[in-house]
């Protein structure tokens, strides 16, 4: 109990836990639309494509200023999204193939640039590789404040355009018939998703960020058929994963925070798949067994009547 009190009063833990919870909340809400639009892999592609932007940002400014590095990652992520959309629109290449192609090219370019930067004879580039695997323990109050500001803007946009996003997600043709522009809505939603992904790079890294975007939304989908409830549950599941993952990694020495957060999110997905009413595996097995018993009873009644 004393260890728990000391942990909760620790400034570093509070900073990392708040940042991870905000990341989980944002990822859960935005991931809801990515999952329903069947663009779950977009998070994987954008997060990998952000690496060259991070390194180029460092090359241009010569320091590890988080704001500039994330700005470079954002521009790189937006460029990759634009290229994927353009390839799908003007060629016969499918979305998954275009995403895999762009992701591989951008990530390879990022690794080449990172190798080049690490050979520069100074110490400023140390720590850039944290954007690959994530290093939540390096979060500072300034980083958390940036996440709060950007997250608040994303949530505000989501509230303002909730009706438009909802109609566009389920029926883009109907949205167009109502006077909404599917292209503009798709662009805005993609921009918001890319921004949310970029915010999480420092915490969980480019490799695990796609799981952070998808896992809370997938877990929430098992519990409801209503979009608003799904978005709310996704936010809750994401925030819980961030807080508990941070707490466990703080208790166990040398346990990385980012992967632990993702493991907690995956655990929530597993529990949801097993126990959710209606969609859960155990509920389906129980229903099948119950229906089988009813059929046996009906057959027995019919046989006794005959």
C-alpha positions, 0 to 999 in steps of 0.5 A: 500500500505504501509503495502504491501511495509513493508511486501515485505521488511521484511526479514522473509517474503522474506525468507519464500516466496523464500523457498515456491516458490522454493518448489512449483516450484520443486513440480510442475515439479516433480508432472508432472511425478507423475500424468502422471505415475498415482503415485499421491499417492506416495507423500502421502505415502513417506511424511508420511513414512518420519516421523520416519526418522526425529525422528530417526535422532533426537535420533541419533544426539540429536539436531534439525539440519535440514540437519540431520533430512532431511537426516533421512527423505530421507532414511526413504522415500527411504526405504518405496518406496523400500518396496512398489515396492518390495511388488508390484513386488513379490506379488499380492498386488496392488500398492494402497494397498501396499502404504496404508499399508507401509504409515500406518506402517511408520507413526504409527512408527513415532508417537510412536517414537515422543511420546517417544522423547517428554517424554525425560526430556529435551527441545531439542525435542520441535518443532519436530512436525512441520514436521507433520503439517509444519511450514513455518515460521520457515524457515531460510536462511540456509534452503532456501539455502539447498532447492536452492542447492537440487532443482537446482540438481533435475532440472539439472537431469531433463534436462539431462534425459528429453528425457529418462523420457519422453519416459519412462513416456508414453511408458516404453516398447518402451523406453526399445526397444531403449536401456534405462533401465526402472528400472534405470529410475524408480529408478532415478525418484522415488529418485528425487520425494522422495527428492523433497517431503522431502524438503517440509516437514518443509514447509507444513508437511507430511500431506499436502505435497502430495497435494503440489506435485499433485495440480500444476501438475493437474492444468497444465494438464487441459491447455495443452497436451504437457509435456514440457508446462505442466511441465512449467505451473506446476512450475509456478502454484506451485511457485505462490501458495507458494508466495501468500499463504505466503503473505496471511498468513503474512497479517492475524494473526495466519493463518498457512502458509503451509495450506494456500499455499495448499489452493491457489494451490487447488484454481488454480486447481478449476479455471483450471478445470472450465475455461481451454479451451478444458478440462474445465467444462464451455468450455465443457458445451458451446461446448455441447450447441453449438453442440445442437444448430447446430443439431437443426438448421440442423434438421430445415433445413432438415424439411424445405427442405422436 
